[in-house]
Amino acid sequence: MASIEKPASGAGLTATAQVAEALAEIVLTELSPGKSLPSEGELAERFEVSRLTVREAVKMLAGRGLLDVGRGRRAMVKEPTGAAFSDFLSTVINSDPKSLFDLIELRMSLEVQSATLAARRVTRAGMTAMERAVDGMREAAVRTSTGVLTEESESRFHEQDVHFHEAVALSSGNRLISYLFEAMAVPLRRSFYLSNRGHEIRGHTVDDTIAAHNAVLEAIREGNAKGAGSAMRAHLEDTERDIRVALSARPAEAAAGTEDA
């Protein structure tokens, strides 16, 4: 590790920020998850700063989710997760439900590709996970006398829906797609409640939703990459229509739904 020049007074980054950026580069390019950083004393000597500066820099990286800091041991490199991106998506959607259309566009790029790749790369375990998720959606589809899902069954239905899309992402064999989908999982659950409202307003039922997922499943099972991508695109386009209808019909309720789900 090279030493870091101290910033001029009142200009540029602080010494703590400079150390944090240098450590971040090392964590991201040189150290694997589970590896420990050198001691505070060693880092202070190498960067020619105080131990306090090193300690604060390490806290900054822990706040960014790069390091795990515990009492009595050195900071360790964390396994990367999509938690920070997930929090960002949730905040944006809660503040403006129309941002759900941005999420749909993101899903269109990622999930059409993941379904296409899954049709080429899916394993037996991946197929089993997708089949169980669709079966779980069917089992969760317990309806009231008016034909709509009960509150409890809707929650379980959406949970299985997320599991299905997660299984498709994992079956793509692309780690970055899986990582980004993990980050979308929480805001996805919230968006599903809203899209289901629009689905009902349009006169559709959960049976249609299950059929859409089953179309993706069957194309992947058959190894039909083009068909899998097309089926996923059709499903997401339908979801976008549902959200538009829900927001237009009941904007106040729709906004509250994304926060409460």
N, C-alpha and C positions, 0 to 999 in steps of 0.2 A: 504494500500500500504506500502510495506516495504521500508526502506531507502536503498540507493545504495552506496556502497563503492566507493570512488574516485579512479580512476586508478593510478597506479604508473607512475611517469614521464617517458614518452617515451615508455611505454609498454601497450599493450592491447588497449581497446577502450577508446575514450575520454569520459569525463563525459557526454557530450551532446549525444553521441551515446548510452551510457548506459541508460540514461533517455529515449531516444527514443525507445530503445528495450523494456524497462519495460512498457512504455506507450502502445506500440504496443500490447503487450501481454494482457494488461487490455482491450484495445479497442476490440480485437478480441475474448476475452473469457468472458468478464464481462459486456460490454456495448452494447446496441442495437442501430441500426441506429436512429439518431435524438436526442440521449442523449448527454448532454453537459459534458465536462470534468470539474473537479474542477478548481477553480481559479488558476492563476499563483502563487499567494502567497501561497496558500495551497499546491500546488504541490512542490514548492520550499522548503517549510518546511518539507514535508514528505520525499522528496528525498535528503534533506540536500545539496542542490545546490542553485545557484543564480537564480533569476527570468530570467535573460538573458539566462542562460543555458536551463531552461524550455521552454522559448520562441523559442529558436533555435531547440530544440527537437520537439516541436509541428510543426514547419515549415517543418522539415524533414518528419514527418508523413503526413502532408498535401501534400507534394510532392509525396508521395507514394500512394496518393488517399484515405487515411484512415480517414482523418479529413477535415472538412470544416471550414476555418478560415475567419472571417469577422470582420470589425471594430466595436468596441463598444460592443462586445459580446464574450462569451466564445467559444472555439473551440467545434465543434459538430462532432459526429461520422457520417460518410457518408454511404449511402447505397452502398454496394459493386457493382462495375461494372467491366467489362472486358477490360476497356480502356487501362491499362498498357500492358496487354498481346496482345491486338490488335495492339498497336503501335510497339511492339516487332516483331510480325508476319509480319507486313507491311514492317518494316525496313529490315528484313531478306530476304523477297521475292524480294524487290526492289534491294537489293545488289546482289542477286543471284537467278534468275528466276527458277533455277533447284530445289530450296527449295520448289517449288510448289508440288513436289512429297512427301516431308515430310508432307505438308498440306493435301494431298490426303490420306496418311496413317493415319493421325490424324482423318480426316473425316470418313474414313472407320471404325475406332473403335467407334467413337461417333454416327455417323448417322445410321449405320446399327442397332446399339442398340436402338437408339431413335425411328426408324421406327418399330422395333419389339415391343417395349414397347407401342408405340402409338396405335398399333393394339389392344392392350389389354385395354388401358386406355382412349382412345380418347373420348372427350365430343362432344356434338352437336356443341358448339362454335368452337372447334378445327377443326371439319370436315368442317364447313362453311369457316374458314380461309384458309384451304388447297384448297377447291373448288374455292374460289375467286382468289387465287393466280394462279391456273392453267387456269382459265378463263381469268385472266389478261395477262398471257403469250400468250394465243391465240389472244386476242385483240391487243396486242402489236406487233404481228408478221406481221407488214406491210413491204412488200418487194419491192425492186427496180425491174426494168424490167429484171435484170439478176438473180433475185431470191434470192438475199441476203438482209439482213435487212438494212433499212436506219439507219443512225447514231442515230437519235432520238428514233426510235423504238427499236434498240438494247439496248439502255440504259434502256428504260422502261421494256423490256423483262427480262433483267438481274435483275432489281429491283424486279420484280414479282417472279423470280426464287429464290432469297434470301428469300422473304416472305414465299414461300412454305416450304423451308427447316427450316426456323424459326418456322413455325406453327407445323411442325413435331416434332421439338425439344421441343416446349412447350407442345405438346400433349403427350410427353413421361411421363410427370408428375415428371420428375427428375430435380430438381432445378439446380444441378451441370452441367448437360448436357446443360440446357438452358443458364446457365452462360457462359460456354465455347463456345457455338455457338454464343452468343452475341459478344464475343471477336473475333470470326472468320469472322464476317459479312463483315467488310471493305476489308480485304484481299480476301475474297471470291468473292466480286464484281469484283476485279481486275483479279482474275484467270478466271472468266467466259468469259472475253473478249478474253483471250488467247485460252481457250478451244474451243470457238466458231470458231476461225480461223482454228484450227486443224480439227474441225468437218466439216467445209466447204471443206477443202483440201481433206478429206477422202470421199467426195461426199455425205455427209449427209446434212439434212436441219433441221431447227428449229422444223419442224413437228415431227422428230424423238425424239428431246429433250422433246417436250411436251408429246409424247407417253410414254417416260420413266418415267416422273413424274406422269402421269396418272396411270401407272401400280402400283406405290407405293401407290397412293391415293386409288385405288380400293381395294388393299389388306388390307389397313388399314380400309376402310369402311366395308369390309367383316369380320373384326376381325381375319384375317389370319396373325398371327404374323410371322410365318416362311416365308410366301410369301412376306410380307412387307420387311423383312430383306433382302431376296434374291433379290427383285426388286431394293432396294436401293444399294446393293452391285454391281449389274449389271450396274446400272447407273454410279456409281463412277468409276468402272473399265473402262467404256467407256470414261469417262471424262479423266482418266489418259492417255488412248491411244491418245485422241485428243491433250492433252498438249504435249505429246512426239512428235507427228507429227508436231505440230506448232513450237516447239523449233528446231527440226531438219531441217525443211524447211526454216524458216526465223528467225534464232536466234537473229539477231540484232533488227529486227522489233518486235519480241516477247518480248524482254527485254524492249524495249521502251513502248510497249503496257501495261505492268504491271505497269509502272510508270505513264502513262498518264490516265489510266482508272479511 
